[in-house]
Amino acid sequence: MSVAQQIVDRHVRHIIGNYSKLPVVITRGRGSTLWDADGKSYIDLFAGFGGTILGHAHPDLVKTIQLQAQMLWQVGNQFYTEPQVRLAEAIRQASFEGRGFFCHSGAESAEAAIKLARISGGPNRKKIISMQKGFHGRTLGALSATPGPAQQGFDPLVPDFVHVPYNDLSAVEQVVDEHTAAIIVEPIQSEGGMNVPSPQYIAGLRALCDQTGAALIFDEVWTGIGRTGKFFGHQHVGVTPDIMTMGKALGGGLPVGGIWAVPQRASFFKPGTHGCTLGGNPICTAVSAEVFSVINRDNLLSRANEGGKEIVRHLQSSRHASKIADIRGRGLFIGVQLDTPDATAVLQRSIELGLIINLTQKNVLRICPALTISEAQLQQGMELLDQAMDKL
Ligand SMILES: Cc1ncc(COP(=O)(O)O)c(C=O)c1O
């Protein structure tokens, strides 16, 4: 039996089967290349669901981990530590005046944002408005803001969550009122099919929150940390939230989540209101701060914009252009809606060919490589995608 098969068998024997899996055991990664247990290589155009924003084993992140691991791993949040401050300063420089809180995941950051909105809204504001086809995570609060099949079987969910269609301002107008604690929304929906709303919609949400006193929460878990060609997705439309959530790329592949909130909201989290034992731990936050430094130093926001254009150009001129119903997204956050109800065969063929992409909503391919991917490797990946699309 191959080494890979042995690992699969041991996995199945001991690990809960809550993920649908591809039959591949990944053992090593560098940049935008991964290798499996049989030595086969893959071009990675999905970057660990967006986590490895600088690619695998980026030398600066490796150096940062090594240095920090020799200094300090974990002390708990009753102490001050410098890497956590360094990360907060990096976020401030990349965004708006605010205060941060750190945890490990996107779902936890949604929990923190929802709690902060409720406590800062006072006792008469409980309602949270979220969007159909939105995705905010699997914990019960985040799940309550995530309508659809993900909720099935998990009721009762957290009360007072209301769901309305995305990119439909009048639907929000009908439900927002003086009892609304927050509107939570992705600047671009990812799981929901890579849906880009109109700038007027996002600006309209801001205006509704200003009129009613509700908090505007942007879920920047996918769109944050440079993926869209700006540090945060909301910066494309020039609308600032009261609270934003972060995850995925924030840790460059380590588990780091967090929120960033305007000071008048942030001040409602006092000792005892919220916490996370390992949140903000020195190794994770040192790496996370370094992610921002490398993006700035290597001009990777421009690279995200250029890379996105290269992908779109390639798709529009490919032999499969007629099979593409729509191309959506910004920067290196691209969704390709195929003209078929189910594109699973393309995904399967991609893996056989040595290409890692993702499929959401059954027919929307997600192409979200590391911002460090070279032009040549992106081109190579897109040529493999052409071959995979021959399956259509
Ligand atoms: C927009 C968005 N928010 C939140 C989450 C939850 O993040 P995590 O899986 O780290 O809990 C996800 C996960 O895919 C996401 O896409």
The ligand as an SDF file (V2000), in Angstrom:
LIG
                    3D

 16 16  0  0  0  0  0  0  0  0999 V2000
  -16.2780   35.6000    4.2580 C   0  0  0  0  0  0  0  0  0  0  0  0
  -15.9540   34.5720    5.3070 C   0  0  0  0  0  0  0  0  0  0  0  0
  -16.1100   34.8890    6.5940 N   0  0  0  0  0  0  0  0  0  0  0  0
  -15.8270   34.0250    7.5800 C   0  0  0  0  0  0  0  0  0  0  0  0
  -15.3830   32.7500    7.3000 C   0  0  0  0  0  0  0  0  0  0  0  0
  -15.0720   31.7970    8.4000 C   0  0  0  0  0  0  0  0  0  0  0  0
  -13.7010   31.6630    8.5510 O   0  0  0  0  0  0  0  0  0  0  0  0
  -13.0720   30.4120    9.3230 P   0  0  0  0  0  0  0  0  0  0  0  0
  -13.2410   29.2180    8.4660 O   0  0  0  0  0  0  0  0  0  0  0  0
  -11.6360   30.8010    9.5200 O   0  0  0  0  0  0  0  0  0  0  0  0
  -13.7840   30.3010   10.6250 O   0  0  0  0  0  0  0  0  0  0  0  0
  -15.2040   32.3660    5.9670 C   0  0  0  0  0  0  0  0  0  0  0  0
  -14.7210   31.0140    5.6220 C   0  0  0  0  0  0  0  0  0  0  0  0
  -14.6270   30.6150    4.5110 O   0  0  0  0  0  0  0  0  0  0  0  0
  -15.5090   33.3040    4.9380 C   0  0  0  0  0  0  0  0  0  0  0  0
  -15.4030   32.9720    3.6370 O   0  0  0  0  0  0  0  0  0  0  0  0
  1  2  1  0
  2  3  1  0
  2 15  2  0
  3  4  2  0
  4  5  1  0
  5  6  1  0
  5 12  2  0
  6  7  1  0
  7  8  1  0
  8  9  2  0
  8 10  1  0
  8 11  1  0
 12 13  1  0
 12 15  1  0
 13 14  2  0
 15 16  1  0
M  END
$$$$
